């Protein structure tokens, strides 16, 4: 039941030549010596994090809100999507469903939920390069750990990490741990995944993995399939460790529409489980990528190099029903068939050192280049959606073409950075750094309505700016209390990012003003009673300038504009208990208060009215988020768990005239881990709450809805 209630080729060759030259030089300098001290992750109760400093750290010593999610824990919980993986992290707002498909979420932190606001990386490589994050590239079934760092991270990671980051690391150390996993569940979901590794002659190690997934989808006409394969070849050349990754996959989703909403309630006649898209609507990614990682000792530390090339051949056919009916039965729908081809190259060289100079230092310095080009062509069309003849939804072949469109967008982000964490004495660490980034973008677009003259757009912008941070960590507990900690921290950060254009509507494509963030954060990290208790408290405020939002032009077409100024502030607290008197029991929970508001924002509606929403809450930004989880691992290697998450009321529109009602959703599961096999059974959204989890940037007043109750099972055999 619905539960809402009203309330260019030459630049490419040049970049590739420079990037691969660096790789060749690095390999040529291989020399005999000790193995490069590459940090390896060892799962434990409190984990290790590298994202916030690029060096292995206990999160309690990181002066920033940071969380680690274990891949082994995700497999025990039967996680199959990015939302499954991170939805129980305190303060994170996510759920399955977005303009990118039913299995791909939009992720929110600190009350900000914009697709391009966060840096998402896979083994150190930004997925999507300089464009929007491409979450289809994340192999959730193969995750070793996920690190979530909140707030601007531009001083280390550049323009894409200007409001936070999610770093995904896949399993690399699999020698002797071959396995085959089979599973299935609700909506005819089936998946198979396997891994194998071998030590080859001359010191090479080869790791191969593959995955197949099939599902019918919870909406009508929303079948999906994923085929993924990966190879990793690694070897030590004296003191240099080198690895090469090759990944290829095809991700196909039959497109399912969001639900149109008017005056805070679903438009009458629309059923959230039905699909009102044009017949044959779909999204598809065909991706292959190559990544080289190098690490070798240098001076008092090591030098690391990452180089990647990714090609994403996409095609999509999508349509969105409107909220204004021409009659009680006919709802106008707008659609687009688009075929983008996205090529990205990423290179990062960094030196990490631990010199001693009036105390201990953790120094990192380096440079990075991200280059991307997207070219696309397609058509736009319009048709009336008849609710009375839902089963006879028209296909594209029967709908007249409304317009022709094409575009080309090239972006180059280049930056140099330096950062140091200085510990002059055991109780104090001062850290800070800066990064200068130069962002260059060229955009050309063509659009022509049938029967009208063509429209051309050519725009370019080059922007250079600094990002920076400074932080203080004070260790209050005595230095000898290694298992306990009482740490206070404070930080200030600033980042910038070029704005993302709206490339779906070619005639409206333009490069907007860069976005900018400034934030302050303070908090307490406590660990006590021999690690039986862990508490994290934080307070933050992030001021945002020129945030890119979607609105409508005079013709009712979606456009992106700069939204003046916004402010995101709040507090977060999470508590973990692992009582020694009950071995295997873990209790955790947390609460986040987010106040996300427009400080200064006015815009004009399609009807010509001036709207001033200054002081209003951002749409679908919850004030209160609550998480709770209990897990018990019995001595016989059988475990059970249950998790719950709640959100307070959220505004449906920028004027804050309509709100949804609070909701609570919970999951539960059981798993066993034996000598040769493991098994898990998982139930998700067992409360069957169908709340809104995101708003479309393309369709007006369209909201994506949480999938219904579902159950899955999985068995894995190690051989």
N, C-alpha and C positions, 0 to 999 in steps of 0.2 A: 504494500500500500504506500502511496505517496504521503509523506509525513510533513511536508511543508505547510505552514499556516501563514496567512497574511500577517503580519506584524510589520689576359692575353698570352699566347704561346711563348713569346720572347721573355717576358718576365718570369714565366714558369721555368724555362730552361736555365735562366740565370740563377734563380733561387736554388734549383736542384743542383746545379753545378757547384755553387758555393757550399751548400750543405754537405754534399757528398765529398767534397774536397776536405772539409774538416774531418769527416769520418776517416778518409784514407790516411790523412796525416796522423790521426790518433792511433790507427792500427799500425802505421809504419814505425811508431815510436815504442812498440812493445819491447820490453826488456826483461831479463831474468831477475827475479826477486821474490819477496813475500807476496802472498795473495792480497789483492786489494781489500781493505777492510769495509766491504759493503755491508750496511746494516741489514740484518735479517730479523724478521718478526717472529717472536716466540709467544704463542697464545698463553695468556695468564689472566688472572682475575682482573687486573687493572690495565693490561694492554700496553702497547707502545704506539706513539704517534710521531710522524715525521713531517706532516703537512705544515704545521705552524712555524717550524724553524728550518726544515730540510735536513735535520739531524734527528736521530732516534731519541725520543724523550718520553719519560713517564708523563701522562697528561696532567698530573698534579703539579708539575713544574713548568707548565706552559701558561704564560700570562694572557690567556685568551679562553673564551668559551670553546671547548673542544670535546668531541666524543668519538669513540672507536666502536664499531660494530664488527663482531667476529664473524667470518664466513662460516666457520664450523657451527656457530649458533644459528645462522640463517638456514643451514641445511637441516638442522634439527627441527626448525620451525617451518620447514617446507616453503620457504620464500621463493617465488618465481618471477617477481617483478621488482623494479626499483622501489616502488611504493611499499611493497611488502617488506623490503629490506630496512627502510629507515623510518617507517611510520610510528615506531614506538620510541624514537629519540625525543626527549623533552624539548618542546618549543618548535619542532619541525611540523609544518603543515603540508600534507601531501595526500594523494589518493590516485587510484588508477583512472585515467581518462583526461584527455586534453585535445587540442587541435591536432596533435601528432598521433592520435589513435587511442584506443581503449586501454592499451597496456602501458602507455607512457605517461607519466605524471608531470604536472607542474609543481615545483618544489618551493615552499615558502619558509623563510627564516626571519625572525624579528618582525613579523607582520608584513614583510615584503614578499610578494609572490609574482615575480615576473620571469619569463622564460630565460631572458638573457642577463639576469641580474647575478647569477652565480657561475663560477667556474666549475665545470664537471670534468674530471680527468680520469683516464684509464691507464694505469701504469705510468703515470707522469705525462701523458699526452692529452691535450684538450680534445674532447670529443666534439666534433663540429668545428674545430679550429677557430677562426675569427668570427664565425656566424653563431646562430643559436645552438645551444648544446644538443647533440644528437644522441638521445638516451637509448636508441635502439642498439647502439654499439656496446652497451654494458652487458656482459655475460653473467647475469646474477648467479647462475648455477656454478660458476667457476671462481667466485669471489674468495679471496683470502682474508681481506678486511676492508672496511670502509671507514674513512676518516672524515669527520664533519667539523669544519672550523667556521665559526660565525663571525660576521663583521667583515669590513674591508681587508683584503689581503694583497693589495696592489703592489706594496713595496717589494714583495718577493715574486709574485706571480703575474703581475702586469694587469692590463686593462680588462681582462675578462673576469677577474676575481674581485670586482670592486664592491661587492656586498656580502661575500662569503664564498665558501667552496666545499665541494664534495669530491674527495679523492678515492677512487676505487683501485684496489690492488688485487690482481689475480694470483692464483696459486702458481708458484714457479718451482718449488722444491718438492717434486713428486716422484723421484726415483724410488722404485720398489713399492709404490703405492698405487698400482693400476687398479681401476675399478670400473664397474658398469652399473648405471643407475636407470631404473625404470619407474614410471609413475603415471598417474592419471587421476581424474576427478570429475567434478561437476561440469556440465556443458560440453561433454565428450572431449575433455582435455586429456591429451596423452603426450608424454615426453620420454625421451631416452637420451642418455648422456654417458660418455665414456672417456677415459683417459688412459694413456700408456706412455711409458718412458723407457729409454734404453741408453746404456753407455756404449758409444760407438768407438771405433779405433781412433787413435791419435788424440784421445782426451775429449772428444766431443760428446755432449749429452743431447739427446733428442727427446722432446716431449710432444705428444700429439693428443688432441682432444677434439671431440665432435658432439653436436647436439641436434636433435630433431624435436620439434614441438608442433602439435596440431590441436585446434580447439574450434568449437562451434560459435563461441561468444554468447553473451547473455542477452543481447539484442537480436531481433530478427536480421537475417542476412549479414551476419558479422563473423564469418569464419576467418581463421587466421592460421598461419604456418610460419615456422622459423627453421632454417637450416643453417648451421654454423660449423665451421671447422677452423682449427688453429694448429700451427706448428711452431715450436720454439727450439732453436739450435744454440747451444751455449758451449763455451770453452774458455779455459784460462790460458792466455799466452804469456807465460812468465808471471809477472805481477799484474797483468791487465786481465780483467774479466770482461768478456764480450758475449753478447747474446743477440740473436736475431729472431724477431717474431713475425709470422705471417698469418693473417686472419682473413677469411672470406666468409660472407654470409648473405643470405636472402631472407628478408623479413617482409611478409605480406599480410596485410590486415584489410578485410572488407570493412569499409567505412561505416560507422554508425553515428547518427546525428546526436547532437546535444539537444536538450529539451528547451523549447521556447517558453519564456516566462514573462508575464505581464502583471503589473500591480502586485508583485510579490507572490504570485501563484502561477502554476502551469496554465498555459493557454488552454481553454476548454476544448476538449476533443482529442488532445494529444496524450498518448500513453507512453510513459517513460521507458517501457520495455520494447516499444516498437521503433523501427528505423525508417525515418522519413526522407532518407537520401535518395537521390536519383538512382535508378536501377543500375547495378554494377559498380557502385561507388567503391573505391579502394585506395589504399596507400601502400607503396612498396619501396623498400630500400634494397639495393644490390651493392654491397660494399666489399672492397678489399683494401687491406692496409699492410704496411711493412714498417717495422720499428727496429732500430738498432740502439742498444744500450751498451755503453762502455764505462768502465771504472778502473782507475789505477792510482797507486800512491803517488803523491807529489808533495815534497817538502814535509811539513808537519801534518798533512792531511791527505786528501785524495782529490782527484779531478773526475768528474762524471760528465757524460755526454749522452744526450737523447736526441735521436733524429727519426722522424716519421714521415710517411707519405700515405695519404688516404684518398681514395676515390669513392664517392657515394653517388651512384646513379639512381635517381628517384623518379617516381611518377605517381601522380595522385589525381583522383577524380572525387571531388567532394561537393556537397551542396548543403545549404542551411535554410530551413523554413523560416519565414518571417512571422512577426507577431500581429501584424495588421491584416485582417482578412478583407478581401474584396466582397465576399459574401460569407454566410455562416459556414460554408463548406470549402471555399477556395482560399488557400493561403499561398501568397507568392513566395517562391523559393529562388535563391541565387546560387549558382554553382560555378566551378572552374575546373578545367582539366589542365594540369600543369606538369611539365617534365623537366625538373631542374637537374643539372649535372654539377656536382660540387667536388672540387679538388682542393686539398689542403696539404701544406707542408709545415712541419714544426721542427725547430731545432733549438736546443738549450745546452749550453756548456757552462759548467759551474765548478768552482774550487771550494772545497769544504776543508777547513783547517781548525786545529785546536791549539793555537799558540799560548804560551804563558808570558804575560806581560802585566805585572802588578795584579796578578790574579789569573783565573782561567777564562779563556775566550772560546766561543763557538762562532767562527767566522765563515760566511759564505759570500762569494762574489761571482758574478757571471753575466751572461748575456743570452738573449733569446730572440728568435724571429718566428712569427707565425704568418704564413701567407695563404690566402684562400681566394678562389675564383668560383663563382657560380654563374652559369648561363642557363637560360630556360626559355621555353616557348609554350604557348597554350592558347586556350579559348575560354571565353566566359559565356554563360547562358542563363536564361530565366525560364521558369515554368510555374504553373499553379499546382500546389499540392492539394488534391481532393481527399478529404478525410473519409468520405463515404465510400470511396473506391480505393482504399489503402492497398489492397492486394494487386491493383493494376497500376502501381507506380511506374511512370514512364522511364525508358532507358534513354541514354544520350542520343542514340541514332534517330529517335523520333522528336527531338527537341531542336528548334532552330538555333543556329550559332548567333550569339549576341555580339561578340567582339573577338578580335584577335589580339594577342599580347605576347611580348617577349622582353627579356631584360638580360643584362650582364652586370655583374658586381664583382669588383676586385678589391681586396683589402690586404694591407701589409701592416702588421704590428711588430715593431722592433724596439727592444729595450735593453738597458744595462742596469745592473743592480748590485748593491752591497748591503750586507746586514751583519750585525755582530751582537752576540749576547755575552756580556762581561760579568763575571762573578768575582768581585774583588775580595770577598770573604764569604764563607759558606752560607750565610743567612740572607744575602742580597744578590740579586741578578738584575742588571740594567741592560736593556736591549733596545736597539733602534736601527733604522736603515732607511735607504731611499732608493728609488728607481725612476729613471727617466725613460718614458716611452714616446715613440713617434708613431702616429697612426695615419696611414695614407689610404684613402678610398676613392675609387672612381666608379660611377654608376651611370649606366645608360639604359633607357627603357623605351618601349614602343607599345602603343595601344591604339586600336582603331575599332570604334563601334561600327557595326555593319550599316552602310549607307551614310556614314559620316567621314570627314577627313581624318587622317591619322594624327596622333599626338605623340610627340617625342619629348623625352626628358634626358638631359645630360647634366650631371652634377659631379662635383669632386670636392674633396676637403682634406686638408692635411693639418693635423693637430699634434702638438707636442706638449707634454705636461709632466710634472713630477707627482709621484706618490710617495708617501712616507709613513713611518710609525715610530713610536717611542713607548717603552713599557718599563714597569718596575714590578719585581716579584720579591716579596719579603717572606722569609721562612721563620715563622714564630716559634715552632717546636724546636727543642734542642737538636743540634746536628746529629747526635748519636742515636736519636730515635728513628732508625732507618725505615721501620715498617709503618711509622705514623708520620703525619704531616699536618700542619696548620699554616697554610700559605695565603697571604693576601696579595692581590695584584691590581694594577691599574694600567690602562693603555689609552693612547690617542692614535687615530689612524686617518689617513686621507687617501682617496683613490679617484681615478677618473676612467671613463670608458666612452668610446665613440658610440653614438646612438645607432640602433638597428632600424633600417628602413622597412616600410611595408612593400614587399615585392610581389604580393599576391595581386594587388591592384596596380598595374604597371603605370597607368596615367597619374597615379598619386605618389609614385616613388620619388623620394627626395632624401637627402642627407640632413638630418636634424642636428641641433646643437649637442655637443658631448654632455654626458651625464657626469655628475660629481657627487661624491659622498665624503662626509667628515663624521667621525664617530668618537665617542669616549665610552669606556667600559671599565667597570671595577667589580671585584668579586672576592670570594673566599672559597678556597678548596681545602677540605678537611678530610683526613683519613685517620682513623683511630681504632683502639682496642684490637691491636694486631690485625688490622685490615678487615675487621668485622663490620666497620661502618665507613661509609664514604658519603660526603655531603659537598655539593657544589652550589654556591649562590652567586648570582651575577646581576648587575644593573647596567643598562646600556641606553645610549641615545645616539641615533644616527640621523643626521640632517642630509637631505637629498635635494639636489638641484637638477632641473631639466629631465626628470624621469619621463621616459617614453610611455605613453598610454594610447589605447585605441579609442577612437570616437568616430562619428559619422560626418561626412561632408554634406553639402547642400543637396546632393543627389541621393543620399542615403547609403553611400559606399563607405566601407571602413577605411579610415586613414589613421596614421600615427602622428602624434603631436607631442611637443614638450609640455609637461604639466607643471611648470613653475617650480614651487618648492613643497617638499613633504618632510614630515618628521616622524621617526620611528623610535619609540622609547618604551621601556618596560623593565620587568624583572623576571628572572628564571631561577628555579630551585629544583634540584633533584637529589634524591636520597637512595642509597643502596645499603641493604643489610644482608650480611652473610654470617649468621650466628654459628659459632663453633659448636654449640650444644646440639645443633641439628645439622649434621654434615650433609651437604648437598642442597640445602635450602637457600634460596636467594629471593629477597623481596626488594622491589624497587618501585619508585614512583616520583612524580614531579609535577610542578605547576608552572605555567608561563603566563605572564600578564603582558600583552602587547597592545600598545596604543599607537595605531598607525593612522595618521591624519594628513590631509592636504593643508598646508600652511597658507599657500597663496596659489589659487588656480581658478581661472575663468575660461569658459569655452562657449562656442555658439552652436546651438542645436540645428538639425537640418531645417527646421521651420524658421530659423532666424532669431530665436530667443537667446539672450545672453544668460548663461548660468554661472553663478559664483558659488563654488563649493568649498571655499576656504573654511577651514575648521572642521570639515566633515571627515568621517572615517572612510578609509579606502574600502571599496566594495570587496566583499568576501574575506575581509581581514578580521579574524576572531580576536576578541579581547582576552578571553581565557581559554587555555588549553591544558588539559589534565591527562596524565598518563599513569598507569599502574600496571605492574606485572609481578607475577609469582611463578617461580620455577623450582622444581624439586628433582634432584638426580639421586635415585635410590642406589644403594650399594650394589645391586644386581645389574647396574648399567641400564636401568629403565627410568625414564623421566617423564614428567608431566609439566605443563605450563599453561598459564592463562594470562591474557593481556587485555586491558581496557583503555580506551581513549575517548575523551569528551571535548567538545568545543562549545563555547558560548554563542550567543546570537551574533549574526554577521549581516552586514548591510547588502542588499541586492543591487542598490544603485548609488550613484555618487551623491545624490541629494539626501540620502539616508531616510527616505520616506517609507521604505519597506525593508523588513528584516525577516530572516528565517528564525526558526526556533532552535534552542540548543539541542544537541544530540549526544548519544553515547553509543559506541560500537565496541564489540569485544570479540576476541579470537581465543582459541584454545587448541591444545594438541597433546599428543603422546608420542614418545619415541623410544627406541631401544638401540643400543650400540654393543654389538657382540664381537667375537673374535674375527669373523670373516665378513660379517654383514651388519648393516644398520637399516632400520625401518622407521618411518614417521607417518603419522596420520594427523592432518591439520584441518581445522574448521575456521573459516574466516567470515567476518560480519555475521556471526551467529545471532545477533540481535536483529538482523535483516533490516537495518536502518538505511534508507535510501536518500541520504542527504546530498546536497550539492558539494562537489569537491573542486570545482574550478569553473571559470568563465571563459568563453571563447573570445579570442581576439579578432576573429573573422566574422562570425555571425553576431548580429545585434541581439542583445538580451537572450543569449543562449547559455545554458548552464549544463555542465557535465555532472552526471549523477553517479554515486557510489554503486559498484556492482552488488547484486543481491547475495544472500547466503550461499556459500559454496564449501565443498569438502574435497580434499585431495589426499592421496596416499602415495608413498614413495618407498622403494627398497633399493639399497645399494650393496653390491657384492664386491669385496676386495679380493684380488687374486694375485 
